[in-house]
Amino acid sequence: MRNKILYLKSKKFSYSKISYGFFYRIGGVSKAPFDSLNCSKLSGDNKNNVKKNISIAMNSLNLNKKKLIIGKQIHSNKVKEIRKSTSKEDLIADGFITKNKEICLGILTADCAPIFFYDPDKCVIGVAHAGWKGCLSNICKNIVKSMVKIGSTPKNIKAIIGPCIKVRNYEIDNMLYLRFVKKDKKYKKFFKKTRGGKYKLDLAQLLKNQLNDLNLSSVVLINEDTYSKESKYFSHRRSSHFNQNKTGRMINLIGFS
């Protein structure tokens, strides 16, 4: 692609009225350790570089004329509807939905899962940022509830889960495992016990299961591991394991064409 900008899409989630992409860390202007398409203003990177990177990503999807909404992500299940492109409301949330064709929705990730939602019948798009906290509190369910409130029905909603940390690299402690199982016993199958008595969480498959339980039209999963592919993705957990204090964030964008 132009300017070596690379992003992922799926043929199973391809619609003429929307444009979207799960971006790699490749093709931006930031220097190490944020090289190169870092899109987080809170990472410690040069803010002008971040601004340029966001513009590069939006241009590559022809969304440059849209108003970009990226919330202050707090690992919650809070969802907000964005009605006006000029809105200055509080954007502290991990999920957003909109019918406004002047708006582009974005999610920043570095191991957590970015999830896009689309109802082609009612022309509603949505995004969710889901790590273990968002998964435990089922942010996907709240996204769908919010879409239903403005006219959608689950049978018309399509969802896609983007690249995130995979089970082989996502070790969690016993207490967190117990919290999930207490929430729903069927979650047990999404954990693998390690020899050290801890567990590994299959975040992507658990999120897919939660989405399937909502009886959506379709659920697509992109099977990419952010932790193991250093040249393609930023990873908060990987940087922590290698004592790297700073890392960037990928941007994930969706908007109306």
C-alpha positions as CSV (number, residue, x, y, z in Angstrom):
1,M,0.0,0.0,0.0
2,R,1.0,3.6,-0.3
3,N,3.7,4.8,2.2
4,K,4.1,1.2,3.3
5,I,1.0,1.6,5.5
6,L,-0.2,-1.9,6.3
7,Y,-3.4,-2.9,8.0
8,L,-5.6,-6.0,8.3
9,K,-9.1,-6.6,6.9
10,S,-11.2,-9.7,6.3
11,K,-13.1,-10.8,3.3
12,K,-15.7,-12.1,5.8
13,F,-16.2,-8.6,7.0
14,S,-16.3,-6.5,3.9
15,Y,-19.0,-4.0,3.2
16,S,-19.2,-1.2,0.6
17,K,-20.6,1.5,3.0
18,I,-17.8,1.3,5.6
19,S,-14.0,1.5,5.6
20,Y,-11.9,0.0,8.3
21,G,-8.5,-1.4,9.2
22,F,-6.6,-3.0,12.1
23,F,-3.2,-1.3,11.6
24,Y,0.3,-2.7,12.1
25,R,3.0,-0.6,13.8
26,I,4.5,-0.1,10.3
27,G,4.6,3.0,8.1
28,G,4.7,6.0,10.5
29,V,7.2,8.7,11.4
30,S,7.9,7.9,15.1
31,K,11.4,6.9,16.3
32,A,12.3,4.0,18.6
33,P,10.9,2.7,20.9
34,F,7.7,4.0,19.2
35,D,8.7,3.0,15.7
36,S,6.9,3.8,13.7
37,L,3.1,4.1,13.5
38,N,2.5,4.9,17.1
39,C,-0.8,6.6,17.6
40,S,-1.0,7.1,21.3
41,K,-0.5,10.7,22.6
42,L,0.0,9.3,26.1
43,S,2.9,7.0,25.3
44,G,5.7,9.5,25.8
45,D,6.2,9.9,22.0
46,N,6.6,13.2,20.3
47,K,3.0,14.5,20.0
48,N,3.6,16.0,16.5
49,N,4.7,12.6,15.3
50,V,1.6,10.9,16.8
51,K,-0.6,13.5,15.1
52,K,1.1,12.7,11.8
53,N,0.8,9.0,12.3
54,I,-3.0,9.3,13.0
55,S,-3.4,11.4,9.8
56,I,-1.4,8.8,7.8
57,A,-3.7,6.0,9.0
58,M,-6.9,7.9,8.3
59,N,-5.7,9.0,4.9
60,S,-4.9,5.4,4.0
61,L,-8.6,4.5,4.6
62,N,-9.9,7.7,3.0
63,L,-11.3,8.7,6.3
64,N,-9.3,12.0,6.5
65,K,-12.4,14.2,6.3
66,K,-14.1,12.5,9.2
67,K,-14.1,13.6,12.9
68,L,-12.0,10.9,14.8
69,I,-13.3,9.8,18.1
70,I,-10.8,8.0,20.4
71,G,-11.9,7.7,24.0
72,K,-9.8,7.7,27.1
73,Q,-9.6,4.0,27.5
74,I,-9.9,2.8,31.1
75,H,-10.5,-1.0,30.7
76,S,-14.2,-0.6,31.5
77,N,-17.4,-1.8,29.9
78,K,-18.7,1.7,29.5
79,V,-20.2,2.5,26.1
80,K,-21.2,5.9,24.7
81,E,-23.2,6.9,21.6
82,I,-21.6,9.8,19.7
83,R,-24.2,11.8,17.9
84,K,-22.5,15.0,16.8
85,S,-19.1,15.4,15.3
86,T,-18.7,18.6,17.2
87,S,-19.5,17.0,20.5
88,K,-17.2,17.9,23.4
89,E,-18.7,15.5,25.9
90,D,-16.7,13.3,28.2
91,L,-15.1,10.5,26.2
92,I,-13.9,8.3,29.1
93,A,-15.1,4.9,27.9
94,D,-14.0,1.8,26.1
95,G,-16.8,1.5,23.7
96,F,-18.5,3.8,21.2
97,I,-21.3,3.6,18.7
98,T,-22.6,6.1,16.1
99,K,-24.9,6.6,13.2
100,N,-23.2,9.9,12.3
101,K,-21.5,9.5,8.9
102,E,-19.2,12.4,9.6
103,I,-17.5,10.4,12.4
104,C,-14.7,7.9,12.5
105,L,-14.3,5.6,15.5
106,G,-10.9,4.5,16.8
107,I,-9.4,2.1,19.3
108,L,-5.8,2.0,20.5
109,T,-4.3,-1.4,21.4
110,A,-1.0,-3.1,22.3
111,D,-2.3,-6.6,23.3
112,C,-6.0,-5.9,24.1
113,A,-8.5,-6.8,21.5
114,P,-10.0,-4.2,19.2
115,I,-13.6,-5.1,18.1
116,F,-15.7,-3.6,15.4
117,F,-19.5,-3.8,15.1
118,Y,-21.6,-2.9,12.1
119,D,-25.4,-3.0,11.4
120,P,-25.8,-2.4,7.6
121,D,-29.6,-2.2,8.0
122,K,-29.7,0.7,10.4
123,C,-26.2,2.1,9.4
124,V,-24.7,1.9,12.9
125,I,-21.0,1.3,13.6
126,G,-19.4,0.5,17.0
127,V,-16.0,-0.2,18.5
128,A,-14.8,-1.8,21.7
129,H,-11.5,-2.0,23.5
130,A,-11.4,-5.3,25.4
131,G,-8.6,-6.6,27.6
132,W,-9.3,-9.1,30.4
133,K,-11.2,-6.4,32.4
134,G,-13.5,-5.5,29.5
135,C,-13.9,-9.2,28.8
136,L,-14.8,-10.0,32.4
137,S,-17.4,-7.2,32.5
138,N,-18.6,-8.2,29.0
139,I,-18.2,-4.9,27.1
140,C,-19.4,-6.6,23.9
141,K,-22.8,-7.1,25.5
142,N,-23.0,-3.4,26.4
143,I,-22.1,-2.4,22.8
144,V,-24.9,-4.5,21.4
145,K,-27.4,-3.2,24.1
146,S,-26.4,0.3,23.1
147,M,-26.9,-0.4,19.4
148,V,-30.3,-2.0,20.1
149,K,-31.4,1.2,21.9
150,I,-30.9,3.2,18.7
151,G,-32.8,0.8,16.4
152,S,-30.5,-2.2,15.7
153,T,-31.4,-5.8,16.3
154,P,-28.8,-8.5,17.1
155,K,-29.6,-10.5,14.0
156,N,-28.4,-7.6,11.8
157,I,-25.2,-6.8,13.7
158,K,-21.9,-8.1,12.4
159,A,-18.7,-8.1,14.5
160,I,-15.0,-8.7,13.9
161,I,-12.2,-9.2,16.5
162,G,-8.8,-7.8,15.5
163,P,-5.3,-8.8,16.5
164,C,-4.6,-9.3,20.2
165,I,-2.4,-11.3,22.6
166,K,-2.9,-15.1,22.1
167,V,-3.3,-17.8,24.8
168,R,0.3,-19.0,24.6
169,N,1.6,-15.6,25.8
170,Y,-1.2,-14.6,28.1
171,E,-0.4,-15.9,31.6
172,I,-2.6,-14.8,34.5
173,D,-2.8,-15.7,38.1
174,N,-5.1,-18.1,39.9
175,M,-7.2,-15.3,41.5
176,L,-8.1,-13.9,38.1
177,Y,-9.0,-17.3,36.8
178,L,-11.4,-17.8,39.8
179,R,-13.0,-14.4,39.1
180,F,-13.9,-15.5,35.5
181,V,-15.1,-18.9,36.5
182,K,-17.3,-17.4,39.3
183,K,-18.8,-15.1,36.7
184,D,-19.7,-18.0,34.4
185,K,-18.6,-21.6,34.8
186,K,-18.4,-22.2,31.1
187,Y,-15.5,-19.7,30.9
188,K,-13.3,-22.4,32.4
189,K,-12.7,-23.9,28.9
190,F,-10.9,-20.8,27.8
191,F,-8.1,-21.2,30.3
192,K,-5.1,-23.6,30.3
193,K,-3.4,-24.5,33.5
194,T,0.4,-24.1,33.5
195,R,2.9,-26.3,35.4
196,G,3.5,-23.4,37.8
197,G,-0.1,-23.4,38.9
198,K,-1.1,-20.3,37.0
199,Y,-3.3,-20.1,33.9
200,K,-3.2,-18.9,30.4
201,L,-6.2,-17.0,29.1
202,D,-7.5,-17.4,25.5
203,L,-8.9,-13.9,25.3
204,A,-9.8,-13.9,21.6
205,Q,-11.8,-17.2,21.9
206,L,-13.6,-16.0,25.0
207,L,-14.6,-12.8,23.4
208,K,-15.8,-14.7,20.3
209,N,-17.9,-16.9,22.6
210,Q,-19.4,-13.8,24.3
211,L,-20.3,-12.4,20.9
212,N,-21.8,-15.7,19.7
213,D,-24.0,-15.7,22.8
214,L,-25.5,-12.4,21.7
215,N,-26.9,-14.1,18.5
216,L,-25.3,-11.7,16.1
217,S,-25.5,-12.0,12.3
218,S,-21.8,-13.0,12.1
219,V,-18.6,-13.0,14.2
220,V,-15.2,-12.9,12.6
221,L,-11.9,-13.5,14.4
222,I,-8.5,-12.4,12.9
223,N,-6.0,-14.9,14.3
224,E,-3.0,-12.7,14.8
225,D,-0.8,-12.6,18.0
226,T,0.4,-9.1,19.0
227,Y,3.0,-10.5,21.5
228,S,5.0,-12.8,19.2
229,K,5.2,-10.6,16.1
230,E,7.4,-7.8,17.2
231,S,8.0,-6.4,13.8
232,K,4.3,-6.0,13.1
233,Y,2.8,-5.1,16.5
234,F,3.4,-3.2,19.7
235,S,2.9,-5.3,22.8
236,H,2.6,-3.9,26.3
237,R,3.2,-7.4,27.8
238,R,6.2,-8.1,25.6
239,S,7.8,-4.7,26.5
240,S,7.2,-5.4,30.2
241,H,8.8,-8.9,30.0
242,F,11.9,-7.4,28.3
243,N,12.1,-4.4,30.7
244,Q,11.3,-1.9,28.1
245,N,9.6,1.0,29.9
246,K,7.9,2.5,26.8
247,T,6.1,1.2,23.8
248,G,3.6,2.5,21.3
249,R,0.0,1.7,20.4
250,M,-1.6,0.5,17.2
251,I,-4.6,2.3,15.9
252,N,-7.8,0.5,14.7
253,L,-10.2,2.6,12.6
254,I,-13.7,2.2,11.3
255,G,-15.9,4.8,9.6
256,F,-18.6,5.2,6.9
257,S,-17.2,5.4,3.3
